[in-house]
């Protein structure tokens, strides 16, 4: 791997995000990239610290051995996660063993180089010191059982916001999706009744009283109820504005973080000193609000108070819109009233649904939304990336068919050019079969002219008006807010010469920008920007998902290899006409317009596209290195403009996906 490729990979690792070019250069020169084979031990328990490790690809298992010699698995680590750090900073022997559970590529910084890095990049030293203190919490109490824990508070500015049902389903989903230990702390004032025990079929709860009269040394584990649904529950009473209650809760938390990966605090809708202090103990705060303007305003006031009066970190406050009330205003107006980004929206629960929706109704829209939130929180989001390729892009349809039939969970999707169109149709809820039906509009080669409107080639030969009408026909006025699955569309900024990630506004506008092939389509003006085809900068936009923390990425690269493209281009230059050209010539129109179309269709566009493909194939190959799995359908015998052969393209995509099903499920389930 050359230095440039290595630098590209390093800057995409979350731990090094935000570093300057100078700092990245230090990391580049002071590190090496090492490959570990499946089953290879990276370091053993009780061995001396030797290096800092950060995963580029693959999975690593962290484990220790109990008194009987049985392996006790502590954690599974994936791309972007670093390890070996505690021993490196404390200079103590490793307390765990790290094992490559599949072939891994890992960035390694040896101990001497790591000391140099910390001295010269203070920002990393600060970040690591926070991690160290987090992972060593209460280590003296009893043996550490897990690698790290996260405390999430569920809160609202008013009652009846649906926060308890949300907390319950978030906990259930975290348990199912991450296969890690989860507990809910149900905290209420003494005049209220705990409802979670009933929802978890636990009977009459034993409540731990945080008031001063309680003996603080009573082990909280005696109050923990284990439900048959895979999560635990502990109920508490507290007194308002009582600092002793907070002190006792902190002591309880310091014990629980050694036994649970996720601790969910279901807090009452109150703004007394005790509750604010409890919120401050959390790593994340999920604040629920309805889309009603009055409720949004209350939530806005709450968030502003937390930020200004109590100095809460804005990054840990996440707003969840619960649509149990009908939205009276649009998404843009909701954002304006709220005053900050909406982290997620959860749909209204059906009238006859139960309250454990993750278990009782896992396929409902509410459960799907909660599942995505929990997978994001659990660092196990699965992202799907659809690359460029015009007709080749119809291979994506076959991949989507397999994903649907096998019920492979996809949490977010990104696409460039034709990939953006397929991704958008799927994100708004159209099935792979429905998308394939749309391609029937190109059932004959001549029908491609329905997308082409010739113009004087000042910026491109095609205006794009017909393409826009086609998109409008199938997408209407849907926006990114209307999608059922988070969607990212990639275009290229002409002036800045960099990729532009689009995730707001009309889908049609974003797709038009992403499909504006340079030299063929006129560039698309998006607000103040001039945008071209996303494939120019990101033909396989894995980077767009890595930037937002997606750790498991499946990429579909339909761009032929460089060798295939060069052979195809040579044939075009020699005048060898592909199938689509031969059949189209039989029915070409007469006159100067027909001659112009003939020249345009079989010469200029082919050469432009094939030339761009040569460059894109190399970039796509490099971007594919950021994905965990790259599906590369065999397109031999197919041509990029044969849109009428969509069924065959889709079949090739389906074959490739089925051939890689075992790898896909291994990735999803780790």
N, C-alpha and C positions, 0 to 999 in steps of 0.2 A: 504494500500500500504506500503510495507516494505521500509526501508531506501535505500537499493540498487537500487530498481526500481525507487524510487524518484530521486536518484542521476543520474541515466541513463537518465531520462526525462529532468532534469535541464540542463545537459551539452549539450543537443540537442537544447535547446532554443537559437536562434540567439543572443539575448542580452547578454547571459552568455558565448558565444563561445570564446575560447581563454583564459579563466581564468585557473589558476593553480589548482591543486588538492586541495591545502589548501584553496584557495578562494571558490571553489565549495563546500567544506565542510562547510564553513561559511554560504553560501546560504542555504545549506541543513538543517542546524540546526536552522537557523533563519527564516525559511519559513514554510508554510503549504499548502497543496493542498486542495482546497475547491470546492465542486460541487454546481453549480447553476442550477436550473430547468428552462425550457423554460418559458419566461414571468416574471422571477424574476428580480427585480431591484437590482443592485449591489450597487450603491450609487445614491443619488438624487442631483439634482441641489440645490445649497445653503447649502448643508450639509457640516459639517466639514471634513477636510481630515483625513483619518484613515489608509490608506495602499497603497502599491504599488501592482499593479495587472498585471499579465502576462498570456496570454491565452495559455493553453496547447492543448485544443480541444474545438470545438464549435465556435459560432459567437456572437459578442457583438455589439449592436447598441448604438451609441453615439448621443444624441439629446438634444435640448433645446426647450423651448416654446416661440413662438413669442408673440407680444402684445395682440393678440386675443386669445391666449391660444392654438393655433394650434401647433402641433409637427413639428419642423424643424429638419430633420435628417441631421447630420453633417458628419457621417462616419460610415462604417461597419468595424469592426476589427476582425481579425482571428488569427490563431495560430502563436505564436511568437511575436505578438504585445503587447505592454504594455501601460497602461493608469492609470489615476489618479495621474500622476507624477507632473503636474504643481502645483496643489493645495498642494501636499506634500512638494514641494521645496519652494513654496512661503508662505506656511501656511495660504493661503486664502481659503475661502469656494469653493466648486466645482462649476464651471460655467456651467456644463452640467450634464445630467443624463446618466447613463450607464445601459443598459438593456440586459439580456441574451435572444437572439432571438431563440436559441435552447438550449438543455442541454449543459452546459459548465463545463469544468474542468479548474480551474484557480489557478496558483501559487500566493499566497498572502503573502506579507511581511508587517507586521504591522509597524506602524509609528516608534515606539521605536526601533524595530529591524532594520528598514531601516536606521535610523540614525547611528546605529552601523555598518551596512554594508558599508555605504559610507565612514566612518572614517577608516575602515580597508581594503577597496578595492578602492584605489584612481582612478583606471582606470574607474570604473563605474561612479564615480563622474564627471570625465571629459566628458565622453560620454553623460551623462544626462544634463550637463550644455550646451552642444552644441544643444541638442534637445530643451531645454527650450528657448534658444535665438531664435531658428528657429520658434518655435510655437508662440512666443510673438511678432513677427515682426509687427511693426506699429499698435499695438493693440489700440493705442490711436486715430488713424485716424477715424475708424468707426467699428461698431460691427463685430467681427470675424464671418465669415459665414462657414468656413470649418476648418478641424482639422489640416491639414498640406499641403503645396504645394511643387511642384518640378519644377525646372527650367532646361530645357534641351536645349542646343545649338546644332544646326545641322550645320556642317562646312566641308570644304574640302580645300586641298592645291591648287586646281585648279578649274576653271570653268567647266561647263558641266559634273559634276560628278553625276548629278541626285539628288542633295540634296533638291531642292525645292519640287519635287514630293515625295521624301521620307518624308520630314517634313509634307507635306499635309496628306499623308496616315497614318503616325504615329499618327497625331492628330485625324484623323477620327477614327482610330482603338482604340486609348485610350478612346475616348468618348463612343464608342460602347461597349468595353469590360469591362470598369470600371464603366460606368454610372456616370462619374464625369465630372466636368466642365473643358473645355480645350480652350485655346486661342493660336493663332499663332501670333508672332510679326515678321512682314516682314520688315527687316531692310536693306536699300540700300543707296548708295551714291546718290546725287541729280541728277546725269546724267543718272540714270538707271530707268527702268520702272517696276513697281510692276505687277506681273502676277497672284498672288494668288487670287485677287478679281475676275478675270475672271474665274479661275478654280472653284471658289465657287459660281459663278453666282451672284456676288454682284454689278456688274456695276462699275461705276467710283468711285474709292476710295477717301476718305478724308484722306490726309496724315498728320501725326503729325511731324512737323519739330523740330528736336532736336538741331538745330543750335542756337547760342547765341541770334539771333534776336527774337526768339520765347519766348512768355510769358510762363514761366515754370508753372504758376498756372492755365493754362487752363486745366480743368478736362479731363484726358485721356479717360474717359468713353464716351465723346462726339465723339470720333474718332473710337470707337469700333463698328464694323459691325457684326451683328448676322446672320449667314448663316442658310439656311433651312436644312443643313446637321448636325446640332447639335454642331458645333464648332464656335467660334468667331474669328475675325481677326482684327488686328490693324496694319496699315502700317506706317513706319517711314522713314524719311530722316536723314542722319547724315553727318558730315564733317570729313574727315580723320584727324587723329592726333589732335583731338579737345577734350580736357579734359572736357569742358562744356557739350558736348554731352553725355559723359558717366555719368556725374553727373545727368543730366536730366533723362536718362534712368533708373538709380538706383532709382530715386524718383518715376518714373512710376511703376517699378517693385515692390517697397515697398507697393504700393497701390493694384496692381493686385494680389499679393500673398494672399490677404484677400478674394478674390473673385473667384480664380481659383485653382483647384487642380494641373493642369499641364499647364505650360507656355513654349511653344516651340519657340525658337529664330531661325529664318532662317537668318543666317548671310552670307554676301558676302565673296567670296574667296579672302581675302586680309589679309596682315600681319601688318597693321598699328597699332599704339598704341591704338586707340579707340576699334578696333575689339578684340585685345588681352585682353584688360580690360573687354570688354563685356563677353568674354569667361570665364573670371575669376569669373564672377558673377554667373555662372551656377553651378548646382549641378552635372550635367552630361554633357559630350561633346561627341556627336556622330560624328565621322569623317568618311566621305565616300571616298572610293577609288575603282577604277576598279582593276581587277586582273592582269592588264598589268604591267610588271616589271618596266617600267618608272614611271607609276603612283604610284606604291607601294613604289618606292624609294623616290618620292616626299613626300608621306605620312609619311614615316620613318623619313625624315628630319624635317617635321613639328612637329611630336610628340616629337622628340629629343629636338627641340627648346623650345617647351612648357615646357618640363621637366627641361632642364638645364638652359636655359636663363630666364625663367619666373617662375620657381619653381612650376609648376602645379603638383597637386597630381595625380600620374599615375593611381590610382584606379578609378578616375572619367572620364578617357579617354577611350572610347570604339570605336574600329575600325569596320566599316561596309563595307564589300566587296560587291559592286554593279556589278553584272555580265552583265552589258549592253555591255561590250566588252568581246569577247571570251577569256577565260583563255589560255595563251600561255604556262604556266608552271603549275606544280602540286601544290597541297595544301602545301606540305612540303617546297617547294621552295618559295612559297608565304610567309609563316611564317618566313623563313630565311631572306628574303629581308625586310619584314615589321619590324622584330625585336621585335614583341610582339604578344600576342594571338589575334585571330580574334574573335570578339564578336558575329558576325552573318554574314551570307551571304544571299543576296537577289537576286533571279533569274532575268534573263532578262525579260523585259516586252514584250509581243507580239506586233507585228507591228501595228495591228488594234485595240489595246486596248486604252481606254481613260486614263485620268490621275487620276481620283478618283477611283482607282482600288478596294479599300475596299468596295465601294458602287456598282460600275458598274460591277465588276468581282470578287466577294468575294471568289470564289473557285479556282482562279488561284494560281500558286505557289508563285508569288510575294506577293499576299495578305496573304497567309498562313504564309510566313516568317515575314511579318510586324506584323501580329496578334500575333505571338509568342513573338516578341520583345516588343510589347505594353503590353502583359499580364505579361511579366517578369517585365517591368518597373512599371506596376500597381499592383505588388504584388498579382496577381491573377492567376498565373500559375497553371494548373491542371496536376498533375503527376499520372501516372499509374504504379503500381508495380506488377510484376508477380513472384510468388514464386516457390519453388522447388516442385518436386513430380513425375518425370518420366511420366508414363502414366496419372497420375492425372493432369499433366500439360496441357493435351489436353482440360481440362475445360476452359483454357484461351481462346481457339479459340471461344467458345460460347460467352464469355464475349466481345471479340472483335467484334463479329457479331452484338451484340446489340449496341455497341458504334458506329459502322459504320451506322447502319440503323437509329439510333436516332440522328446521327450527333452530338454526344457529343464531345466537343473540348478537345483534349488531347495534351498537349504542350511538354511533355517529358515522356519517358518510361524507366523503369529499370527492370532488371531481373536477377535471379540467376538460374544456372543449366538449366533445361528444360525451365524455364521462360526466360532465356537469348536467347535461340534459337527462341522461339515464338516471343519475343520482337524484335529480329533482323530481322526476316522475315517480320514482320509488318512495321518496321521502314524503310526498303528499298522499301516499296510500295506494297507488296503483300497483297491481301485482305484476310479476314478470310476464305473465300471459297477456295482461292488458297492454303492457308496453310493447310486446311483440305484435299485438294486433295493430298498434299505431304504425308500425313499420310496414304494414300491408299497403299503406298509401304509396309505397315505392315498389309495388309488385312488378313493375316493368321498368327497364332502364330509362326510358324516356320520361318517366314521372319525376325524375330528379329535377327537371326543369321547373317544376312547381315551386322550388325553393330559390330559383336563380332569377334575379332581375339585373340585367346588364346596365352598367353606367360608364361614363367617361372615366378612364382609369387615372384619376388624380391621386387617390389614396388606395383604391382597390377596384377590381372589375365588377364586384357585386355590391349593390346598395345594402341589401339585408332586409328590405321591407317585407319580401315574401317569407323569408325565414321567420321574421317577427310575427307575421300573421299565423304561421304554422304553430309557433310556440304559444301564442295567445289562444289558439283554438283548444289546446290541450291543457294549458295551465291557467288560463283566465287571468284574473287579477290577484292570484295567490301571492302571498309574501312569505318571507322566511319565518314569520310568526305562525303561519298556517300549517307548517310541516309537522308531521307526526314523529319525525326523527331529526335530531340536530343535523344541519347541513352546512357545508362550507363549499363555496364555488371559487375557483381560482382564475383570475385574469392577470394580464401583464400590464404594468404601468409604463407607458411609452416614454414619458419624460424622465422618470426616476430609474428606468431600466431594472425593475424589480417586480417580484410577484405581488399581487394584491388579493387578499382574502376577503371575499364578499359574503356577508352573513346578515345583511339588513336590506329592507326594501323589496321591490318586486322581483320575483324569481325570473320573469322574462327578461328584465334588464340585465340581471347578473349573467344569465345564460348567453345573451347576445354578446356581452363583453367577452365572455370566456371562449366563444366560438368564432371571433373575428380574426380569421387567419390572415397574417400580414401579406400584402400583395394581392390577396384575393378579395377579402371583404374590406370595406371601409372601416376604419377604427371606430369604436363605440365611445360616445361621449357620455360619461357617467358623472353627473354633477359637474365638478370642475376638472375632472380627470379625463384623460384620453387613454382608453384601454384597448389592448389587443388580446388575441388568443392566449389563454392560460398556459397552453403547451409550449409557448416560447420560453418561459422561465421555469415552469413546473409541469412537465408532461406527465409525471406520476407524483401527485402532490402529497407525499407522505409527510413532508416537512410541516405542512399546515396542521396536521393532527399532533405531531410531536410537540409543537409549540404550545398546545393547550393541555399537554399532559397525558395524552392517550398512550398507554404503554403496550397495547397489543394491536398490531396493525396488519391487516390482510390487504395486499395491494394487487390489483389486476393490471398487468402491463401487456397491452395488446399491440404495442409497437413492434414490428418485425425487427430481427437482428440487423446490425449494420451490413452484414454480408448480403442478406436477403434484399435489403433496400438498394444497395449498389447494383446488384444483378438486375433488379426491376428497372432502375433508372437507365441502365445500359440498354436494356431491351426497348425502352421508350425512345431513346435517342436513335436506335437503329430502325425505328419505325414499326416495330412489332406491336400490333394492336391487341389489347386484351379483349376478353369476351364482351364486356359491357360496351366497348367502343364499336366492335364489329356489328353488334345487333342494333346499335343506335344509328349507325350510318345508313342502314337499309331504309330508315324512315326519316332521314334528316330533312329539314325544311329547305325550300329553294330560296334563291336570292342572296343578297349580301349579308343579311342577318344569319342565314343558315351557314354561310361560309365562316362568318365570324365565330359562331357558336362551335363549329367544327374545329377550327384552329384553337379556340379557347379551351374546349373540353379535352382534347386529346394531346395537347402540347403544353401550353403554359401552366395550367393548373397541375397537371401531372408532374411536371418538372419542379414547380415550386414546392408542391407537397412532398415529393420524394426527397428533394434537397433538404427541406426542413426536417424530414424524418430521420435523415442520417445524423443530424445534430441531436435530435430529440432522443434517439435510441441510446446515445452515450449518456445523456443527462438522466434519462429514465433508469438506466442501469445503476447509476450512482445513487439516485433516490431510492431505488429498490433495496439498497443496503441498509436503509433505515427501517425497513419493514421486517416483520417476523416471518411472514410467508409471502412470497411473490408467485402469483398464478400467471403463467405465460402461455395462453392458448396457442396451439399450432394453427397458423393461418395459411399454410402452404396451399397454393392453388387458388387462393382468394385474392381479390384486388380491392384496394381501399375505397373505390367508388361504386362497388357493386352492392348498392343498398338494397336491390331487389333480392339478394341472397341472404336476407336477415336470418332465416331459419337455419341455414348452414353455419353462419357465424355463431348464432346462439348455441347450436349443437356443439361446436368446438369449445365454447366457454364452459358448457355443462360437463363435457368430458374432462377438461382440465380440473374443474372444481372437485368432481367425484374422485379423481385420481389422487387428490390431496386431502381427502376428508379426514383421514387419521391425523394428519399434521394439524389441521384446523381445529379439531376437537381437543387435541392435546394442548394447543395454545389457549383455547377458551377455558378449559377446565383447570389449568394450573393456577 
